[in-house]
Amino acid sequence: MSDPIVADNKPIKVELTEGEKYAFCACGRSDNQPFCDGSHAGTGITPKMFTAKESGNAFLCRCKHTGNAPYCDGTHKKFGAEDVGTTAG
């Protein structure tokens, strides 16, 4: 299994719709951050499927190291700009 790539060192604000299912990119390789585009193929990492509990804005993780996937928990603060695009962590 590969380690996730730090897609960015800050979360992304997205609008979610209550009851809608989403595929959160867990590998960091997707060009459709923070959502999965299938780029995880062959990595041993699979997307995190989740259903929005309410409609509205949410801050989703792009460092891929949160302990509360898909939501940001502040872990990104340990990564600098030099870590983006790497498997730092």
Biopython code that builds the backbone (N, CA, C, O; Angstrom):
import numpy as np
from Bio.PDB.StructureBuilder import StructureBuilder

atoms = [
    (1, "MET", "N", (0.840, -1.192, 0.000)),
    (1, "MET", "CA", (0.000, 0.000, 0.000)),
    (1, "MET", "C", (0.876, 1.243, 0.000)),
    (1, "MET", "O", (1.839, 1.331, 0.762)),
    (2, "SER", "N", (0.549, 2.185, -0.838)),
    (2, "SER", "CA", (1.265, 3.450, -0.922)),
    (2, "SER", "C", (0.838, 4.393, 0.189)),
    (2, "SER", "O", (-0.241, 4.239, 0.762)),
    (3, "ASP", "N", (1.674, 5.357, 0.490)),
    (3, "ASP", "CA", (1.303, 6.418, 1.421)),
    (3, "ASP", "C", (0.550, 7.493, 0.651)),
    (3, "ASP", "O", (0.799, 7.681, -0.540)),
    (4, "PRO", "N", (-0.370, 8.205, 1.308)),
    (4, "PRO", "CA", (-1.076, 9.274, 0.607)),
    (4, "PRO", "C", (-0.160, 10.458, 0.301)),
    (4, "PRO", "O", (0.786, 10.741, 1.037)),
    (5, "ILE", "N", (-0.459, 11.128, -0.780)),
    (5, "ILE", "CA", (0.252, 12.346, -1.166)),
    (5, "ILE", "C", (-0.462, 13.532, -0.532)),
    (5, "ILE", "O", (-1.692, 13.577, -0.508)),
    (6, "VAL", "N", (0.296, 14.481, -0.025)),
    (6, "VAL", "CA", (-0.274, 15.714, 0.516)),
    (6, "VAL", "C", (-0.737, 16.542, -0.684)),
    (6, "VAL", "O", (0.084, 17.120, -1.396)),
    (7, "ALA", "N", (-2.046, 16.598, -0.904)),
    (7, "ALA", "CA", (-2.578, 17.334, -2.049)),
    (7, "ALA", "C", (-2.480, 18.845, -1.847)),
    (7, "ALA", "O", (-2.321, 19.595, -2.810)),
    (8, "ASP", "N", (-2.576, 19.285, -0.602)),
    (8, "ASP", "CA", (-2.431, 20.699, -0.262)),
    (8, "ASP", "C", (-2.236, 20.787, 1.242)),
    (8, "ASP", "O", (-2.554, 19.847, 1.971)),
    (9, "ASN", "N", (-1.710, 21.924, 1.710)),
    (9, "ASN", "CA", (-1.482, 22.073, 3.141)),
    (9, "ASN", "C", (-2.530, 22.984, 3.788)),
    (9, "ASN", "O", (-2.269, 23.672, 4.775)),
    (10, "LYS", "N", (-3.723, 22.959, 3.193)),
    (10, "LYS", "CA", (-4.872, 23.641, 3.775)),
    (10, "LYS", "C", (-6.134, 22.928, 3.310)),
    (10, "LYS", "O", (-6.140, 22.303, 2.249)),
    (11, "PRO", "N", (-7.214, 23.019, 4.105)),
    (11, "PRO", "CA", (-8.457, 22.357, 3.711)),
    (11, "PRO", "C", (-9.132, 23.109, 2.568)),
    (11, "PRO", "O", (-8.703, 24.198, 2.187)),
    (12, "ILE", "N", (-10.180, 22.519, 2.033)),
    (12, "ILE", "CA", (-10.974, 23.165, 0.995)),
    (12, "ILE", "C", (-12.417, 23.250, 1.460)),
    (12, "ILE", "O", (-12.970, 22.297, 2.007)),
    (13, "LYS", "N", (-13.013, 24.410, 1.230)),
    (13, "LYS", "CA", (-14.416, 24.622, 1.579)),
    (13, "LYS", "C", (-15.278, 24.132, 0.418)),
    (13, "LYS", "O", (-15.110, 24.568, -0.721)),
    (14, "VAL", "N", (-16.195, 23.225, 0.717)),
    (14, "VAL", "CA", (-17.106, 22.686, -0.295)),
    (14, "VAL", "C", (-18.532, 22.767, 0.222)),
    (14, "VAL", "O", (-18.768, 22.804, 1.430)),
    (15, "GLU", "N", (-19.474, 22.794, -0.704)),
    (15, "GLU", "CA", (-20.877, 22.759, -0.314)),
    (15, "GLU", "C", (-21.391, 21.337, -0.497)),
    (15, "GLU", "O", (-21.319, 20.766, -1.585)),
    (16, "LEU", "N", (-21.909, 20.784, 0.584)),
    (16, "LEU", "CA", (-22.449, 19.427, 0.570)),
    (16, "LEU", "C", (-23.973, 19.484, 0.624)),
    (16, "LEU", "O", (-24.555, 20.449, 1.116)),
    (17, "THR", "N", (-24.600, 18.441, 0.112)),
    (17, "THR", "CA", (-26.057, 18.333, 0.117)),
    (17, "THR", "C", (-26.473, 17.180, 1.007)),
    (17, "THR", "O", (-26.022, 16.051, 0.818)),
    (18, "GLU", "N", (-27.327, 17.457, 1.973)),
    (18, "GLU", "CA", (-27.785, 16.441, 2.913)),
    (18, "GLU", "C", (-28.285, 15.198, 2.182)),
    (18, "GLU", "O", (-29.078, 15.287, 1.245)),
    (19, "GLY", "N", (-27.807, 14.043, 2.630)),
    (19, "GLY", "CA", (-28.223, 12.757, 2.076)),
    (19, "GLY", "C", (-27.462, 12.327, 0.835)),
    (19, "GLY", "O", (-27.583, 11.180, 0.404)),
    (20, "GLU", "N", (-26.673, 13.234, 0.249)),
    (20, "GLU", "CA", (-25.910, 12.878, -0.950)),
    (20, "GLU", "C", (-24.646, 12.116, -0.560)),
    (20, "GLU", "O", (-24.007, 12.418, 0.448)),
    (21, "LYS", "N", (-24.301, 11.123, -1.376)),
    (21, "LYS", "CA", (-23.104, 10.323, -1.133)),
    (21, "LYS", "C", (-21.935, 10.902, -1.915)),
    (21, "LYS", "O", (-22.087, 11.344, -3.053)),
    (22, "TYR", "N", (-20.764, 10.891, -1.282)),
    (22, "TYR", "CA", (-19.547, 11.438, -1.867)),
    (22, "TYR", "C", (-18.409, 10.432, -1.718)),
    (22, "TYR", "O", (-18.402, 9.607, -0.804)),
    (23, "ALA", "N", (-17.454, 10.519, -2.630)),
    (23, "ALA", "CA", (-16.245, 9.699, -2.563)),
    (23, "ALA", "C", (-15.071, 10.640, -2.315)),
    (23, "ALA", "O", (-14.611, 11.328, -3.225)),
    (24, "PHE", "N", (-14.594, 10.661, -1.080)),
    (24, "PHE", "CA", (-13.478, 11.516, -0.684)),
    (24, "PHE", "C", (-12.161, 10.874, -1.104)),
    (24, "PHE", "O", (-11.917, 9.703, -0.814)),
    (25, "CYS", "N", (-11.316, 11.636, -1.785)),
    (25, "CYS", "CA", (-9.998, 11.151, -2.193)),
    (25, "CYS", "C", (-9.135, 10.954, -0.947)),
    (25, "CYS", "O", (-8.892, 11.904, -0.203)),
    (26, "ALA", "N", (-8.677, 9.741, -0.724)),
    (26, "ALA", "CA", (-7.821, 9.437, 0.417)),
    (26, "ALA", "C", (-6.356, 9.302, 0.012)),
    (26, "ALA", "O", (-5.475, 9.261, 0.871)),
    (27, "CYS", "N", (-6.093, 9.234, -1.295)),
    (27, "CYS", "CA", (-4.721, 9.005, -1.761)),
    (27, "CYS", "C", (-3.970, 10.301, -2.072)),
    (27, "CYS", "O", (-2.740, 10.311, -2.097)),
    (28, "GLY", "N", (-4.702, 11.392, -2.309)),
    (28, "GLY", "CA", (-4.079, 12.672, -2.630)),
    (28, "GLY", "C", (-3.720, 12.838, -4.095)),
    (28, "GLY", "O", (-3.153, 13.864, -4.473)),
    (29, "ARG", "N", (-4.034, 11.858, -4.929)),
    (29, "ARG", "CA", (-3.629, 11.893, -6.335)),
    (29, "ARG", "C", (-4.703, 12.450, -7.275)),
    (29, "ARG", "O", (-4.412, 12.742, -8.435)),
    (30, "SER", "N", (-5.922, 12.599, -6.796)),
    (30, "SER", "CA", (-7.036, 13.047, -7.636)),
    (30, "SER", "C", (-6.820, 14.462, -8.163)),
    (30, "SER", "O", (-6.319, 15.331, -7.451)),
    (31, "ASP", "N", (-7.204, 14.680, -9.413)),
    (31, "ASP", "CA", (-7.204, 16.025, -9.986)),
    (31, "ASP", "C", (-8.500, 16.754, -9.657)),
    (31, "ASP", "O", (-8.680, 17.905, -10.054)),
    (32, "ASN", "N", (-9.402, 16.098, -8.938)),
    (32, "ASN", "CA", (-10.700, 16.649, -8.580)),
    (32, "ASN", "C", (-10.808, 16.808, -7.061)),
    (32, "ASN", "O", (-11.852, 16.506, -6.484)),
    (33, "GLN", "N", (-9.744, 17.275, -6.413)),
    (33, "GLN", "CA", (-9.711, 17.409, -4.960)),
    (33, "GLN", "C", (-10.879, 18.226, -4.451)),
    (33, "GLN", "O", (-11.232, 19.245, -5.044)),
    (34, "PRO", "N", (-11.484, 17.789, -3.355)),
    (34, "PRO", "CA", (-11.082, 16.708, -2.472)),
    (34, "PRO", "C", (-11.760, 15.376, -2.797)),
    (34, "PRO", "O", (-11.739, 14.447, -1.990)),
    (35, "PHE", "N", (-12.356, 15.293, -3.977)),
    (35, "PHE", "CA", (-13.108, 14.100, -4.327)),
    (35, "PHE", "C", (-12.315, 13.159, -5.223)),
    (35, "PHE", "O", (-11.382, 13.582, -5.905)),
    (36, "CYS", "N", (-12.680, 11.907, -5.221)),
    (36, "CYS", "CA", (-11.988, 10.855, -5.956)),
    (36, "CYS", "C", (-12.256, 10.966, -7.464)),
    (36, "CYS", "O", (-13.375, 11.247, -7.894)),
    (37, "ASP", "N", (-11.203, 10.738, -8.247)),
    (37, "ASP", "CA", (-11.357, 10.645, -9.702)),
    (37, "ASP", "C", (-10.815, 9.322, -10.244)),
    (37, "ASP", "O", (-10.681, 9.150, -11.456)),
    (38, "GLY", "N", (-10.502, 8.387, -9.339)),
    (38, "GLY", "CA", (-9.995, 7.079, -9.744)),
    (38, "GLY", "C", (-8.488, 6.987, -9.794)),
    (38, "GLY", "O", (-7.954, 5.928, -10.122)),
    (39, "SER", "N", (-7.781, 8.062, -9.478)),
    (39, "SER", "CA", (-6.316, 8.073, -9.549)),
    (39, "SER", "C", (-5.650, 7.147, -8.540)),
    (39, "SER", "O", (-4.445, 6.912, -8.622)),
    (40, "HIS", "N", (-6.410, 6.625, -7.596)),
    (40, "HIS", "CA", (-5.859, 5.722, -6.577)),
    (40, "HIS", "C", (-5.564, 4.328, -7.129)),
    (40, "HIS", "O", (-4.934, 3.523, -6.443)),
    (41, "ALA", "N", (-5.995, 4.033, -8.323)),
    (41, "ALA", "CA", (-5.830, 2.685, -8.894)),
    (41, "ALA", "C", (-4.382, 2.225, -8.766)),
    (41, "ALA", "O", (-3.455, 2.917, -9.187)),
    (42, "GLY", "N", (-4.208, 1.059, -8.185)),
    (42, "GLY", "CA", (-2.884, 0.469, -8.023)),
    (42, "GLY", "C", (-2.134, 0.902, -6.783)),
    (42, "GLY", "O", (-1.030, 0.415, -6.539)),
    (43, "THR", "N", (-2.703, 1.811, -5.983)),
    (43, "THR", "CA", (-1.996, 2.307, -4.796)),
    (43, "THR", "C", (-2.312, 1.503, -3.539)),
    (43, "THR", "O", (-1.566, 1.560, -2.561)),
    (44, "GLY", "N", (-3.415, 0.753, -3.559)),
    (44, "GLY", "CA", (-3.863, 0.060, -2.357)),
    (44, "GLY", "C", (-4.669, 0.964, -1.443)),
    (44, "GLY", "O", (-5.113, 0.528, -0.381)),
    (45, "ILE", "N", (-4.866, 2.220, -1.839)),
    (45, "ILE", "CA", (-5.661, 3.175, -1.077)),
    (45, "ILE", "C", (-7.018, 3.292, -1.771)),
    (45, "ILE", "O", (-7.090, 3.380, -2.997)),
    (46, "THR", "N", (-8.076, 3.291, -0.990)),
    (46, "THR", "CA", (-9.411, 3.430, -1.569)),
    (46, "THR", "C", (-10.062, 4.708, -1.054)),
    (46, "THR", "O", (-9.729, 5.176, 0.035)),
    (47, "PRO", "N", (-10.984, 5.273, -1.822)),
    (47, "PRO", "CA", (-11.650, 6.491, -1.369)),
    (47, "PRO", "C", (-12.491, 6.240, -0.124)),
    (47, "PRO", "O", (-12.914, 5.114, 0.137)),
    (48, "LYS", "N", (-12.722, 7.281, 0.627)),
    (48, "LYS", "CA", (-13.582, 7.215, 1.815)),
    (48, "LYS", "C", (-14.969, 7.656, 1.378)),
    (48, "LYS", "O", (-15.186, 8.817, 1.032)),
    (49, "MET", "N", (-15.889, 6.729, 1.397)),
    (49, "MET", "CA", (-17.271, 7.031, 1.034)),
    (49, "MET", "C", (-17.969, 7.630, 2.256)),
    (49, "MET", "O", (-17.815, 7.143, 3.376)),
    (50, "PHE", "N", (-18.747, 8.705, 2.018)),
    (50, "PHE", "CA", (-19.507, 9.288, 3.118)),
    (50, "PHE", "C", (-20.782, 9.919, 2.584)),
    (50, "PHE", "O", (-20.878, 10.282, 1.412)),
    (51, "THR", "N", (-21.750, 10.040, 3.467)),
    (51, "THR", "CA", (-23.020, 10.675, 3.158)),
    (51, "THR", "C", (-23.129, 11.942, 4.000)),
    (51, "THR", "O", (-22.951, 11.902, 5.218)),
    (52, "ALA", "N", (-23.420, 13.061, 3.350)),
    (52, "ALA", "CA", (-23.537, 14.333, 4.069)),
    (52, "ALA", "C", (-24.705, 14.270, 5.049)),
    (52, "ALA", "O", (-25.814, 13.883, 4.680)),
    (53, "LYS", "N", (-24.449, 14.649, 6.291)),
    (53, "LYS", "CA", (-25.478, 14.625, 7.324)),
    (53, "LYS", "C", (-26.364, 15.865, 7.265)),
    (53, "LYS", "O", (-27.487, 15.863, 7.768)),
    (54, "GLU", "N", (-25.841, 16.930, 6.641)),
    (54, "GLU", "CA", (-26.613, 18.156, 6.490)),
    (54, "GLU", "C", (-26.120, 18.914, 5.276)),
    (54, "GLU", "O", (-24.996, 18.708, 4.820)),
    (55, "SER", "N", (-26.954, 19.784, 4.759)),
    (55, "SER", "CA", (-26.568, 20.632, 3.638)),
    (55, "SER", "C", (-25.811, 21.843, 4.154)),
    (55, "SER", "O", (-26.097, 22.351, 5.238)),
    (56, "GLY", "N", (-24.851, 22.297, 3.376)),
    (56, "GLY", "CA", (-24.103, 23.496, 3.749)),
    (56, "GLY", "C", (-22.628, 23.320, 3.491)),
    (56, "GLY", "O", (-22.187, 22.327, 2.913)),
    (57, "ASN", "N", (-21.880, 24.305, 3.932)),
    (57, "ASN", "CA", (-20.438, 24.304, 3.727)),
    (57, "ASN", "C", (-19.740, 23.378, 4.713)),
    (57, "ASN", "O", (-20.142, 23.246, 5.869)),
    (58, "ALA", "N", (-18.684, 22.744, 4.222)),
    (58, "ALA", "CA", (-17.842, 21.892, 5.065)),
    (58, "ALA", "C", (-16.398, 22.094, 4.631)),
    (58, "ALA", "O", (-16.127, 22.407, 3.472)),
    (59, "PHE", "N", (-15.490, 21.916, 5.553)),
    (59, "PHE", "CA", (-14.068, 22.014, 5.238)),
    (59, "PHE", "C", (-13.499, 20.602, 5.197)),
    (59, "PHE", "O", (-13.396, 19.922, 6.218)),
    (60, "LEU", "N", (-13.130, 20.179, 3.988)),
    (60, "LEU", "CA", (-12.615, 18.825, 3.796)),
    (60, "LEU", "C", (-11.094, 18.843, 3.701)),
    (60, "LEU", "O", (-10.491, 19.796, 3.206)),
    (61, "CYS", "N", (-10.505, 17.780, 4.182)),
    (61, "CYS", "CA", (-9.055, 17.629, 4.261)),
    (61, "CYS", "C", (-8.430, 17.479, 2.881)),
    (61, "CYS", "O", (-8.953, 16.762, 2.028)),
    (62, "ARG", "N", (-7.304, 18.164, 2.666)),
    (62, "ARG", "CA", (-6.509, 17.938, 1.457)),
    (62, "ARG", "C", (-5.092, 17.474, 1.787)),
    (62, "ARG", "O", (-4.326, 17.139, 0.884)),
    (63, "CYS", "N", (-4.733, 17.452, 3.088)),
    (63, "CYS", "CA", (-3.405, 16.925, 3.432)),
    (63, "CYS", "C", (-3.424, 15.403, 3.483)),
    (63, "CYS", "O", (-2.375, 14.762, 3.420)),
    (64, "LYS", "N", (-4.620, 14.824, 3.598)),
    (64, "LYS", "CA", (-4.860, 13.374, 3.596)),
    (64, "LYS", "C", (-4.337, 12.671, 4.837)),
    (64, "LYS", "O", (-4.145, 11.455, 4.831)),
    (65, "HIS", "N", (-4.104, 13.432, 5.904)),
    (65, "HIS", "CA", (-3.615, 12.858, 7.151)),
    (65, "HIS", "C", (-4.547, 13.146, 8.333)),
    (65, "HIS", "O", (-4.187, 12.871, 9.478)),
    (66, "THR", "N", (-5.721, 13.688, 8.077)),
    (66, "THR", "CA", (-6.674, 13.980, 9.141)),
    (66, "THR", "C", (-7.063, 12.709, 9.882)),
    (66, "THR", "O", (-7.071, 11.621, 9.306)),
    (67, "GLY", "N", (-7.378, 12.850, 11.129)),
    (67, "GLY", "CA", (-7.893, 11.724, 11.906)),
    (67, "GLY", "C", (-9.407, 11.660, 11.860)),
    (67, "GLY", "O", (-10.015, 10.810, 12.510)),
    (68, "ASN", "N", (-10.022, 12.557, 11.093)),
    (68, "ASN", "CA", (-11.473, 12.656, 11.031)),
    (68, "ASN", "C", (-11.954, 12.715, 9.572)),
    (68, "ASN", "O", (-12.844, 13.498, 9.238)),
    (69, "ALA", "N", (-11.366, 11.889, 8.717)),
    (69, "ALA", "CA", (-11.689, 11.913, 7.281)),
    (69, "ALA", "C", (-13.187, 11.771, 7.064)),
    (69, "ALA", "O", (-13.834, 10.941, 7.703)),
    (70, "PRO", "N", (-13.731, 12.565, 6.179)),
    (70, "PRO", "CA", (-13.100, 13.443, 5.204)),
    (70, "PRO", "C", (-12.871, 14.870, 5.707)),
    (70, "PRO", "O", (-12.362, 15.721, 4.978)),
    (71, "TYR", "N", (-13.253, 15.122, 6.961)),
    (71, "TYR", "CA", (-13.219, 16.491, 7.472)),
    (71, "TYR", "C", (-11.839, 16.881, 7.999)),
    (71, "TYR", "O", (-11.088, 16.048, 8.506)),
    (72, "CYS", "N", (-11.532, 18.159, 7.865)),
    (72, "CYS", "CA", (-10.265, 18.701, 8.355)),
    (72, "CYS", "C", (-10.255, 18.689, 9.878)),
    (72, "CYS", "O", (-11.245, 19.047, 10.516)),
    (73, "ASP", "N", (-9.128, 18.275, 10.459)),
    (73, "ASP", "CA", (-8.963, 18.332, 11.917)),
    (73, "ASP", "C", (-7.759, 19.183, 12.320)),
    (73, "ASP", "O", (-7.348, 19.179, 13.480)),
    (74, "GLY", "N", (-7.196, 19.915, 11.350)),
    (74, "GLY", "CA", (-6.061, 20.794, 11.638)),
    (74, "GLY", "C", (-4.702, 20.158, 11.446)),
    (74, "GLY", "O", (-3.683, 20.828, 11.610)),
    (75, "THR", "N", (-4.661, 18.878, 11.102)),
    (75, "THR", "CA", (-3.385, 18.176, 10.910)),
    (75, "THR", "C", (-2.530, 18.851, 9.841)),
    (75, "THR", "O", (-1.303, 18.773, 9.892)),
    (76, "HIS", "N", (-3.167, 19.514, 8.873)),
    (76, "HIS", "CA", (-2.439, 20.163, 7.780)),
    (76, "HIS", "C", (-1.423, 21.198, 8.269)),
    (76, "HIS", "O", (-0.497, 21.550, 7.538)),
    (77, "LYS", "N", (-1.589, 21.678, 9.485)),
    (77, "LYS", "CA", (-0.688, 22.703, 10.013)),
    (77, "LYS", "C", (0.744, 22.207, 10.158)),
    (77, "LYS", "O", (1.671, 23.012, 10.253)),
    (78, "LYS", "N", (0.937, 20.890, 10.175)),
    (78, "LYS", "CA", (2.300, 20.361, 10.298)),
    (78, "LYS", "C", (3.008, 20.266, 8.947)),
    (78, "LYS", "O", (4.190, 19.927, 8.891)),
    (79, "PHE", "N", (2.294, 20.564, 7.858)),
    (79, "PHE", "CA", (2.874, 20.488, 6.518)),
    (79, "PHE", "C", (3.132, 21.873, 5.959)),
    (79, "PHE", "O", (2.309, 22.777, 6.102)),
    (80, "GLY", "N", (4.286, 22.032, 5.318)),
    (80, "GLY", "CA", (4.616, 23.270, 4.648)),
    (80, "GLY", "C", (4.403, 23.157, 3.161)),
    (80, "GLY", "O", (4.046, 22.090, 2.661)),
    (81, "ALA", "N", (4.616, 24.242, 2.448)),
    (81, "ALA", "CA", (4.454, 24.250, 0.995)),
    (81, "ALA", "C", (5.360, 23.226, 0.324)),
    (81, "ALA", "O", (5.017, 22.684, -0.726)),
    (82, "GLU", "N", (6.512, 22.962, 0.927)),
    (82, "GLU", "CA", (7.457, 21.993, 0.354)),
    (82, "GLU", "C", (6.950, 20.552, 0.438)),
    (82, "GLU", "O", (7.451, 19.672, -0.263)),
    (83, "ASP", "N", (5.961, 20.314, 1.294)),
    (83, "ASP", "CA", (5.405, 18.970, 1.448)),
    (83, "ASP", "C", (4.309, 18.646, 0.435)),
    (83, "ASP", "O", (4.016, 17.475, 0.197)),
    (84, "VAL", "N", (3.703, 19.673, -0.161)),
    (84, "VAL", "CA", (2.620, 19.467, -1.125)),
    (84, "VAL", "C", (3.157, 18.701, -2.323)),
    (84, "VAL", "O", (4.173, 19.069, -2.912)),
    (85, "GLY", "N", (2.456, 17.628, -2.671)),
    (85, "GLY", "CA", (2.874, 16.779, -3.802)),
    (85, "GLY", "C", (3.802, 15.648, -3.400)),
    (85, "GLY", "O", (4.262, 14.881, -4.246)),
    (86, "THR", "N", (4.078, 15.545, -2.096)),
    (86, "THR", "CA", (4.963, 14.489, -1.599)),
    (86, "THR", "C", (4.186, 13.595, -0.642)),
    (86, "THR", "O", (3.032, 13.873, -0.317)),
    (87, "THR", "N", (4.821, 12.529, -0.196)),
    (87, "THR", "CA", (4.219, 11.644, 0.799)),
    (87, "THR", "C", (4.704, 11.973, 2.206)),
    (87, "THR", "O", (4.772, 11.095, 3.066)),
    (88, "ALA", "N", (5.039, 13.230, 2.435)),
    (88, "ALA", "CA", (5.508, 13.673, 3.753)),
    (88, "ALA", "C", (4.504, 13.266, 4.824)),
    (88, "ALA", "O", (3.305, 13.182, 4.559)),
    (89, "GLY", "N", (4.977, 13.025, 5.982)),
    (89, "GLY", "CA", (4.039, 12.712, 7.045)),
    (89, "GLY", "C", (4.606, 11.781, 8.015)),
    (89, "GLY", "O", (3.937, 11.414, 8.981)),
]
sb = StructureBuilder()
sb.init_structure("model")
sb.init_model(0)
sb.init_chain("A")
sb.init_seg("    ")
for serial, (resi, resn, name, xyz) in enumerate(atoms, 1):
    if name == "N":
        sb.init_residue(resn, " ", resi, " ")
    sb.init_atom(name, np.array(xyz, "f"), 0.0, 1.0, " ", f" {name:<3s}", serial, name[0])
structure = sb.get_structure()
